[in-house]
Amino acid sequence: MEHPRPDQSEQLILSSAVDLSQTSLPWYVVHTRSRHEVKVQVGLCGKGLETFLPLIKVRSRRRDRCKYIHIPLFPGYLFVHTHLKPEIYHDILKTVGVARIVGFNNRCLPVEPGKVEAIQLMLASGRPLTPWQYLTRGKRVRIVEGPLAGAEGIILQRRDKKRRLVVAIELLQRSVAVELEEEAVEPLRDYYRPQVNPAQQKLAKY
């Protein structure tokens, strides 16, 4: 699936934490074999691990009819919520359909704080989500009301009045967008920078 090009709209790019989860457990990205996302999720849940497989609804045309189906937001990837101890690491890799745990420079790295929680907020809002080109720069703000309250992002000024919240996942070099309505925002100063070398483009194996 190709990422749609950004239109001339005001956009928000998520960059930091959502004040909804106080847990200290990090989220890691698990890379699966093709079309094995659900099977891996079932396998990991069977081992007592908390997972998150974001799905989006799309139209599927088959013969003379159209219907809606759910597909992974990030094909080939899902998230696992755990401290990556050696025994857990090996349990994950032994799960049928798992290819690897995503990282850089031969290290498994957690997702930046707040990113997974923000995607969960976006899905819970009931608004359509759209894969987006990877974006990371702009003026940082926090959503202060509505179903996305607590999500932090980067706002880019565009020509028309439409606004989008775009969550950027550093480890995947991918983003996802949701259109905003009348949510108020407030400016932020501090900026979370993940411990990832941006020049490293190839995902490393642990």
Contacts in CASP RR format, 6 or more apart in sequence:
PFRMAT RR
TARGET T0000
AUTHOR 0000-0000-0000
METHOD contacts of the structure
MODEL  1
MEHPRPDQSEQLILSSAVDLSQTSLPWYVVHTRSRHEVKVQVGLCGKGLE
TFLPLIKVRSRRRDRCKYIHIPLFPGYLFVHTHLKPEIYHDILKTVGVAR
IVGFNNRCLPVEPGKVEAIQLMLASGRPLTPWQYLTRGKRVRIVEGPLAG
AEGIILQRRDKKRRLVVAIELLQRSVAVELEEEAVEPLRDYYRPQVNPAQ
QKLAKY
1 75 0 8 1.000
1 131 0 8 1.000
3 131 0 8 1.000
3 132 0 8 1.000
3 133 0 8 1.000
3 174 0 8 1.000
3 175 0 8 1.000
4 130 0 8 1.000
4 131 0 8 1.000
4 132 0 8 1.000
4 133 0 8 1.000
5 133 0 8 1.000
6 132 0 8 1.000
6 133 0 8 1.000
6 135 0 8 1.000
6 164 0 8 1.000
7 158 0 8 1.000
7 160 0 8 1.000
7 162 0 8 1.000
8 158 0 8 1.000
8 159 0 8 1.000
8 160 0 8 1.000
9 158 0 8 1.000
9 159 0 8 1.000
9 160 0 8 1.000
9 161 0 8 1.000
9 162 0 8 1.000
9 163 0 8 1.000
9 164 0 8 1.000
10 155 0 8 1.000
10 156 0 8 1.000
10 157 0 8 1.000
10 158 0 8 1.000
10 160 0 8 1.000
10 161 0 8 1.000
10 162 0 8 1.000
10 163 0 8 1.000
10 164 0 8 1.000
11 135 0 8 1.000
11 155 0 8 1.000
11 156 0 8 1.000
11 158 0 8 1.000
11 163 0 8 1.000
11 164 0 8 1.000
11 165 0 8 1.000
11 166 0 8 1.000
11 177 0 8 1.000
12 141 0 8 1.000
12 143 0 8 1.000
12 153 0 8 1.000
12 154 0 8 1.000
12 155 0 8 1.000
12 156 0 8 1.000
12 163 0 8 1.000
12 164 0 8 1.000
12 165 0 8 1.000
12 166 0 8 1.000
12 180 0 8 1.000
12 185 0 8 1.000
13 135 0 8 1.000
13 136 0 8 1.000
13 137 0 8 1.000
13 138 0 8 1.000
13 153 0 8 1.000
13 154 0 8 1.000
13 155 0 8 1.000
13 156 0 8 1.000
13 165 0 8 1.000
13 166 0 8 1.000
13 167 0 8 1.000
13 168 0 8 1.000
13 175 0 8 1.000
14 114 0 8 1.000
14 115 0 8 1.000
14 118 0 8 1.000
14 151 0 8 1.000
14 152 0 8 1.000
14 153 0 8 1.000
14 154 0 8 1.000
14 165 0 8 1.000
14 166 0 8 1.000
14 167 0 8 1.000
14 168 0 8 1.000
15 136 0 8 1.000
15 140 0 8 1.000
15 152 0 8 1.000
15 153 0 8 1.000
15 154 0 8 1.000
15 168 0 8 1.000
15 191 0 8 1.000
15 192 0 8 1.000
16 112 0 8 1.000
16 113 0 8 1.000
16 114 0 8 1.000
16 140 0 8 1.000
16 152 0 8 1.000
16 153 0 8 1.000
16 188 0 8 1.000
16 190 0 8 1.000
16 191 0 8 1.000
16 192 0 8 1.000
17 113 0 8 1.000
17 114 0 8 1.000
17 117 0 8 1.000
17 152 0 8 1.000
17 192 0 8 1.000
18 114 0 8 1.000
18 117 0 8 1.000
18 118 0 8 1.000
18 121 0 8 1.000
18 150 0 8 1.000
18 151 0 8 1.000
18 152 0 8 1.000
19 150 0 8 1.000
20 117 0 8 1.000
20 121 0 8 1.000
20 150 0 8 1.000
21 114 0 8 1.000
21 117 0 8 1.000
23 81 0 8 1.000
25 50 0 8 1.000
25 81 0 8 1.000
25 82 0 8 1.000
25 83 0 8 1.000
26 81 0 8 1.000
26 82 0 8 1.000
26 83 0 8 1.000
26 84 0 8 1.000
26 110 0 8 1.000
26 111 0 8 1.000
27 52 0 8 1.000
27 79 0 8 1.000
27 80 0 8 1.000
27 81 0 8 1.000
27 110 0 8 1.000
27 111 0 8 1.000
27 115 0 8 1.000
27 116 0 8 1.000
28 79 0 8 1.000
28 80 0 8 1.000
28 82 0 8 1.000
28 84 0 8 1.000
28 101 0 8 1.000
28 102 0 8 1.000
28 108 0 8 1.000
28 109 0 8 1.000
28 110 0 8 1.000
28 111 0 8 1.000
29 77 0 8 1.000
29 78 0 8 1.000
29 79 0 8 1.000
29 101 0 8 1.000
29 102 0 8 1.000
29 103 0 8 1.000
29 111 0 8 1.000
29 169 0 8 1.000
29 171 0 8 1.000
29 172 0 8 1.000
30 40 0 8 1.000
30 44 0 8 1.000
30 77 0 8 1.000
30 78 0 8 1.000
30 79 0 8 1.000
30 80 0 8 1.000
30 92 0 8 1.000
30 98 0 8 1.000
30 100 0 8 1.000
30 101 0 8 1.000
30 102 0 8 1.000
31 76 0 8 1.000
31 77 0 8 1.000
31 98 0 8 1.000
31 99 0 8 1.000
31 100 0 8 1.000
31 101 0 8 1.000
31 102 0 8 1.000
31 203 0 8 1.000
32 39 0 8 1.000
32 40 0 8 1.000
32 76 0 8 1.000
32 77 0 8 1.000
32 78 0 8 1.000
32 97 0 8 1.000
32 98 0 8 1.000
32 99 0 8 1.000
33 76 0 8 1.000
33 97 0 8 1.000
33 98 0 8 1.000
33 99 0 8 1.000
34 76 0 8 1.000
36 76 0 8 1.000
36 96 0 8 1.000
36 97 0 8 1.000
36 98 0 8 1.000
37 53 0 8 1.000
37 72 0 8 1.000
37 75 0 8 1.000
37 76 0 8 1.000
37 77 0 8 1.000
37 78 0 8 1.000
38 53 0 8 1.000
39 96 0 8 1.000
39 97 0 8 1.000
40 78 0 8 1.000
40 95 0 8 1.000
40 96 0 8 1.000
40 97 0 8 1.000
40 98 0 8 1.000
41 51 0 8 1.000
41 53 0 8 1.000
41 78 0 8 1.000
43 95 0 8 1.000
43 96 0 8 1.000
44 51 0 8 1.000
44 80 0 8 1.000
44 92 0 8 1.000
44 95 0 8 1.000
45 51 0 8 1.000
47 91 0 8 1.000
47 95 0 8 1.000
49 80 0 8 1.000
49 81 0 8 1.000
49 82 0 8 1.000
49 88 0 8 1.000
49 91 0 8 1.000
49 92 0 8 1.000
50 80 0 8 1.000
50 81 0 8 1.000
50 82 0 8 1.000
51 78 0 8 1.000
51 79 0 8 1.000
51 80 0 8 1.000
51 81 0 8 1.000
52 78 0 8 1.000
52 79 0 8 1.000
52 80 0 8 1.000
52 81 0 8 1.000
52 116 0 8 1.000
52 119 0 8 1.000
52 120 0 8 1.000
53 72 0 8 1.000
53 78 0 8 1.000
53 79 0 8 1.000
54 72 0 8 1.000
54 73 0 8 1.000
54 74 0 8 1.000
54 119 0 8 1.000
54 120 0 8 1.000
54 123 0 8 1.000
54 129 0 8 1.000
54 176 0 8 1.000
55 70 0 8 1.000
55 71 0 8 1.000
55 72 0 8 1.000
55 73 0 8 1.000
55 123 0 8 1.000
56 70 0 8 1.000
56 71 0 8 1.000
56 72 0 8 1.000
56 73 0 8 1.000
56 128 0 8 1.000
56 129 0 8 1.000
57 68 0 8 1.000
57 69 0 8 1.000
57 70 0 8 1.000
57 128 0 8 1.000
58 68 0 8 1.000
58 69 0 8 1.000
58 70 0 8 1.000
58 71 0 8 1.000
59 66 0 8 1.000
59 67 0 8 1.000
59 68 0 8 1.000
60 66 0 8 1.000
60 67 0 8 1.000
60 68 0 8 1.000
60 69 0 8 1.000
72 78 0 8 1.000
73 119 0 8 1.000
73 129 0 8 1.000
73 131 0 8 1.000
73 176 0 8 1.000
74 169 0 8 1.000
74 172 0 8 1.000
74 174 0 8 1.000
74 176 0 8 1.000
77 102 0 8 1.000
77 172 0 8 1.000
79 111 0 8 1.000
79 116 0 8 1.000
80 92 0 8 1.000
81 116 0 8 1.000
82 88 0 8 1.000
84 101 0 8 1.000
84 108 0 8 1.000
84 110 0 8 1.000
89 101 0 8 1.000
89 108 0 8 1.000
89 206 0 8 1.000
92 98 0 8 1.000
92 101 0 8 1.000
93 100 0 8 1.000
93 101 0 8 1.000
100 205 0 8 1.000
100 206 0 8 1.000
101 108 0 8 1.000
101 206 0 8 1.000
102 108 0 8 1.000
102 109 0 8 1.000
102 171 0 8 1.000
102 172 0 8 1.000
102 203 0 8 1.000
103 109 0 8 1.000
103 171 0 8 1.000
103 203 0 8 1.000
103 204 0 8 1.000
103 206 0 8 1.000
104 171 0 8 1.000
104 196 0 8 1.000
104 197 0 8 1.000
104 200 0 8 1.000
104 203 0 8 1.000
104 204 0 8 1.000
105 197 0 8 1.000
105 200 0 8 1.000
105 204 0 8 1.000
106 204 0 8 1.000
106 205 0 8 1.000
106 206 0 8 1.000
107 204 0 8 1.000
107 206 0 8 1.000
108 206 0 8 1.000
109 171 0 8 1.000
109 194 0 8 1.000
109 195 0 8 1.000
109 196 0 8 1.000
111 169 0 8 1.000
111 170 0 8 1.000
111 171 0 8 1.000
112 169 0 8 1.000
112 170 0 8 1.000
112 192 0 8 1.000
112 194 0 8 1.000
113 192 0 8 1.000
114 152 0 8 1.000
115 167 0 8 1.000
115 168 0 8 1.000
115 169 0 8 1.000
118 148 0 8 1.000
118 151 0 8 1.000
118 152 0 8 1.000
118 165 0 8 1.000
118 167 0 8 1.000
119 167 0 8 1.000
119 176 0 8 1.000
121 147 0 8 1.000
121 148 0 8 1.000
121 150 0 8 1.000
121 151 0 8 1.000
122 129 0 8 1.000
122 148 0 8 1.000
122 151 0 8 1.000
122 165 0 8 1.000
122 167 0 8 1.000
122 176 0 8 1.000
122 178 0 8 1.000
123 129 0 8 1.000
124 147 0 8 1.000
125 147 0 8 1.000
125 148 0 8 1.000
125 178 0 8 1.000
126 147 0 8 1.000
127 178 0 8 1.000
127 179 0 8 1.000
128 178 0 8 1.000
128 179 0 8 1.000
129 176 0 8 1.000
129 177 0 8 1.000
129 178 0 8 1.000
130 176 0 8 1.000
130 177 0 8 1.000
130 178 0 8 1.000
131 174 0 8 1.000
131 175 0 8 1.000
131 176 0 8 1.000
131 177 0 8 1.000
132 164 0 8 1.000
132 166 0 8 1.000
132 174 0 8 1.000
132 175 0 8 1.000
132 176 0 8 1.000
132 177 0 8 1.000
133 175 0 8 1.000
134 168 0 8 1.000
134 173 0 8 1.000
134 174 0 8 1.000
134 175 0 8 1.000
135 154 0 8 1.000
135 156 0 8 1.000
135 166 0 8 1.000
135 168 0 8 1.000
135 175 0 8 1.000
136 154 0 8 1.000
136 168 0 8 1.000
136 170 0 8 1.000
137 154 0 8 1.000
138 154 0 8 1.000
138 155 0 8 1.000
138 156 0 8 1.000
139 154 0 8 1.000
139 155 0 8 1.000
139 156 0 8 1.000
139 187 0 8 1.000
140 152 0 8 1.000
140 153 0 8 1.000
140 154 0 8 1.000
140 155 0 8 1.000
140 187 0 8 1.000
140 188 0 8 1.000
140 189 0 8 1.000
140 191 0 8 1.000
141 152 0 8 1.000
141 153 0 8 1.000
141 154 0 8 1.000
141 155 0 8 1.000
141 185 0 8 1.000
141 186 0 8 1.000
141 187 0 8 1.000
141 188 0 8 1.000
142 150 0 8 1.000
142 151 0 8 1.000
142 152 0 8 1.000
142 153 0 8 1.000
142 185 0 8 1.000
142 186 0 8 1.000
142 188 0 8 1.000
143 149 0 8 1.000
143 150 0 8 1.000
143 151 0 8 1.000
143 152 0 8 1.000
143 153 0 8 1.000
143 165 0 8 1.000
143 180 0 8 1.000
143 183 0 8 1.000
143 184 0 8 1.000
143 185 0 8 1.000
144 150 0 8 1.000
144 183 0 8 1.000
144 184 0 8 1.000
144 185 0 8 1.000
144 186 0 8 1.000
145 183 0 8 1.000
145 184 0 8 1.000
146 183 0 8 1.000
148 165 0 8 1.000
148 178 0 8 1.000
148 180 0 8 1.000
148 183 0 8 1.000
149 183 0 8 1.000
151 165 0 8 1.000
152 188 0 8 1.000
153 165 0 8 1.000
153 188 0 8 1.000
155 163 0 8 1.000
155 185 0 8 1.000
162 179 0 8 1.000
163 179 0 8 1.000
163 180 0 8 1.000
164 177 0 8 1.000
164 178 0 8 1.000
164 179 0 8 1.000
164 180 0 8 1.000
165 177 0 8 1.000
165 178 0 8 1.000
165 179 0 8 1.000
165 180 0 8 1.000
166 175 0 8 1.000
166 176 0 8 1.000
166 177 0 8 1.000
167 175 0 8 1.000
167 176 0 8 1.000
167 177 0 8 1.000
168 174 0 8 1.000
168 175 0 8 1.000
169 175 0 8 1.000
169 176 0 8 1.000
170 194 0 8 1.000
170 196 0 8 1.000
171 196 0 8 1.000
171 203 0 8 1.000
173 201 0 8 1.000
END
